Amino acid sequence: MTPEWIAADWGTSNVRFWAIGADGTVLGERTSADGMNSLASSEYDAVLTQSCADWLKKAATVVACGMVGSRQGWVEAPYQTTPCAVCPSRMVTAPTLRSGLTVHVIPGIRQTDPADVMRGEETQIAGFLAQNPGWDGVLCLPGTHTKWAHISANEVISFQTFMTGEMFALLAGQSVLRHSIADSGWDDDAFGDAMSQTLARPEGLAARLFSLRAAQLVHNTDTITLRARLSGLLIGAELAAAKPYWLGRNVALIGADAVSAPYITGLASLGVNAACVDAKEMTLAGIKAAHALLETINQ
Amino acid sequence: MTPEWIAADWGTSNVRFWAIGADGTVLGERTSADGMNSLASSEYDAVLTQSCADWLKKAATVVACGMVGSRQGWVEAPYQTTPCAVCPSRMVTAPTLRSGLTVHVIPGIRQTDPADVMRGEETQIAGFLAQNPGWDGVLCLPGTHTKWAHISANEVISFQTFMTGEMFALLAGQSVLRHSIADSGWDDDAFGDAMSQTLARPEGLAARLFSLRAAQLVHNTDTITLRARLSGLLIGAELAAAKPYWLGRNVALIGADAVSAPYITGLASLGVNAACVDAKEMTLAGIKAAHALLETINQ
């Protein structure tokens, strides 16, 4: 077990490290809750050297993506601006006390008009493109902040962020609807019906949310049904607004199964059959692509 | 100072009591934070008798509206169902240990399809109608959960609730947008522009929210501007969805100045000049109307 280098997906609430061998094999994987939200910029160095002490005896290079490169992160890696190459040539080096170690941070991508930003998803996109060279179309990356990105000729042409995941969490967990929304469970029909409503009339979203609470009070509607209905209303509204992205395009999803499933269902109902790949795998593939680019530049 | 009876506006987070004299004059007013959220149903009686001990030496009747009549309140006052008379003939009596005291609770109103409920607003509507007999049109009651109610021939024909106020609070205070939204301050132009956007294209709301965060990161947009823009996006979407209510109707607002102002601006931009009356005054007027009805029934 002799890692050549270390890959890191350093996000808002946690971090994942991989030890990578000479041929790109993953030799080990670790996660911790030391995400950006719990760290001052001076603390990243210690988290890395403590978490990966054994790996760092051999490895001298780290390539990291995610919020680690934000202004509140370890070192600011200034955004690339769309349209821009998927695989970044301008990584930024983070300050470290460990001699002989170089930490490269992958920059995020921003868009000027309409204003938008991503950090972390660009690496998943790069991973997808590394595995699917020459792919053209639209990538949907569902999550807390779902991203839709138009990809052409290995560039991110444009993208748009939807707060659907965060809205669901706030409405189901913090708003008056929390009394009527189950913590888990699903109802396909309720999801589909609600999604159809906001897909057809997205302007009705604002009017339909309180109805979920009222449905329980007036009709004693099951809270699992209402959970699926809330998800359907929000995803239907997102799909309606994201129509310029998916309409008539080649669409693929990058996401974990649970968050991707309702998007796959929704897109299928619109006649869009989207392939789905795993987000974690794409992140690692993207960091590997960035590392490979680094080797090319250094040669 | 000899109160004849006591009026109570007993809501989710606080309660307001008024001592009412023989001729309807307000002799005193008190508020406390003993709202439904902090009380078990057995505790309301003690709150009332302690808060109003001096008034209760003379007064033998209390008329209360609001969440005090919900299933989680003092006593459940079953909803009236639309279409229904604005002033309720079926009040419910709450259990009290104090002999000689009768506590009447005003029921809320529910609608079967689409499901909706109100508790407290029906009393403000009754107060408005008591002061404006025979008024026909649409009442808008802005707040955490804004209500739009179609009123005709002294009946609530239909109504619709929008979670706009709560959405603003959650997005500005709890979501990723909190980093970019000022706690206070206003920008008329930003509000108007944003409202026009979602009024014209309400389906774009889902796509525009994250843009507020991105505008600060990409363009360093002022957080006060972004606060007004968030309000504009949400109210524009509400006004678009509430169009069947305000279009071609006589519209009046019942609300506090601060929450009513953006609605007045928005409606004015649509050619609707809505009069605005104070919510607290309408609540008291509505409780007085319910008390008067009680006297009529008792005679």
Boltz contact constraints between the chains, C-beta under 6 A:
constraints:
  - contact:
      token1: [A, 110]
      token2: [B, 218]
      max_distance: 6.0
  - contact:
      token1: [A, 114]
      token2: [B, 211]
      max_distance: 6.0
  - contact:
      token1: [A, 115]
      token2: [B, 211]
      max_distance: 6.0
  - contact:
      token1: [A, 115]
      token2: [B, 214]
      max_distance: 6.0
  - contact:
      token1: [A, 115]
      token2: [B, 215]
      max_distance: 6.0
  - contact:
      token1: [A, 115]
      token2: [B, 218]
      max_distance: 6.0
  - contact:
      token1: [A, 115]
      token2: [B, 219]
      max_distance: 6.0
  - contact:
      token1: [A, 116]
      token2: [B, 214]
      max_distance: 6.0
  - contact:
      token1: [A, 117]
      token2: [B, 214]
      max_distance: 6.0
  - contact:
      token1: [A, 117]
      token2: [B, 217]
      max_distance: 6.0
  - contact:
      token1: [A, 160]
      token2: [B, 207]
      max_distance: 6.0
  - contact:
      token1: [A, 161]
      token2: [B, 210]
      max_distance: 6.0
  - contact:
      token1: [A, 162]
      token2: [B, 206]
      max_distance: 6.0
  - contact:
      token1: [A, 163]
      token2: [B, 209]
      max_distance: 6.0
  - contact:
      token1: [A, 163]
      token2: [B, 210]
      max_distance: 6.0
  - contact:
      token1: [A, 166]
      token2: [B, 175]
      max_distance: 6.0
  - contact:
      token1: [A, 170]
      token2: [B, 170]
      max_distance: 6.0
  - contact:
      token1: [A, 170]
      token2: [B, 174]
      max_distance: 6.0
  - contact:
      token1: [A, 174]
      token2: [B, 170]
      max_distance: 6.0
  - contact:
      token1: [A, 175]
      token2: [B, 166]
      max_distance: 6.0
  - contact:
      token1: [A, 202]
      token2: [B, 203]
      max_distance: 6.0
  - contact:
      token1: [A, 203]
      token2: [B, 202]
      max_distance: 6.0
  - contact:
      token1: [A, 203]
      token2: [B, 203]
      max_distance: 6.0
  - contact:
      token1: [A, 203]
      token2: [B, 240]
      max_distance: 6.0
  - contact:
      token1: [A, 203]
      token2: [B, 241]
      max_distance: 6.0
  - contact:
      token1: [A, 204]
      token2: [B, 241]
      max_distance: 6.0
  - contact:
      token1: [A, 206]
      token2: [B, 162]
      max_distance: 6.0
  - contact:
      token1: [A, 206]
      token2: [B, 237]
      max_distance: 6.0
  - contact:
      token1: [A, 206]
      token2: [B, 238]
      max_distance: 6.0
  - contact:
      token1: [A, 206]
      token2: [B, 241]
      max_distance: 6.0
  - contact:
      token1: [A, 207]
      token2: [B, 160]
      max_distance: 6.0
  - contact:
      token1: [A, 207]
      token2: [B, 241]
      max_distance: 6.0
  - contact:
      token1: [A, 209]
      token2: [B, 163]
      max_distance: 6.0
  - contact:
      token1: [A, 210]
      token2: [B, 161]
      max_distance: 6.0
  - contact:
      token1: [A, 210]
      token2: [B, 163]
      max_distance: 6.0
  - contact:
      token1: [A, 211]
      token2: [B, 114]
      max_distance: 6.0
  - contact:
      token1: [A, 211]
      token2: [B, 115]
      max_distance: 6.0
  - contact:
      token1: [A, 214]
      token2: [B, 115]
      max_distance: 6.0
  - contact:
      token1: [A, 214]
      token2: [B, 116]
      max_distance: 6.0
  - contact:
      token1: [A, 214]
      token2: [B, 117]
      max_distance: 6.0
  - contact:
      token1: [A, 215]
      token2: [B, 115]
      max_distance: 6.0
  - contact:
      token1: [A, 217]
      token2: [B, 117]
      max_distance: 6.0
  - contact:
      token1: [A, 218]
      token2: [B, 110]
      max_distance: 6.0
  - contact:
      token1: [A, 218]
      token2: [B, 115]
      max_distance: 6.0
  - contact:
      token1: [A, 219]
      token2: [B, 115]
      max_distance: 6.0
  - contact:
      token1: [A, 237]
      token2: [B, 206]
      max_distance: 6.0
  - contact:
      token1: [A, 238]
      token2: [B, 206]
      max_distance: 6.0
  - contact:
      token1: [A, 240]
      token2: [B, 203]
      max_distance: 6.0
  - contact:
      token1: [A, 241]
      token2: [B, 203]
      max_distance: 6.0
  - contact:
      token1: [A, 241]
      token2: [B, 204]
      max_distance: 6.0
  - contact:
      token1: [A, 241]
      token2: [B, 206]
      max_distance: 6.0
  - contact:
      token1: [A, 241]
      token2: [B, 207]
      max_distance: 6.0
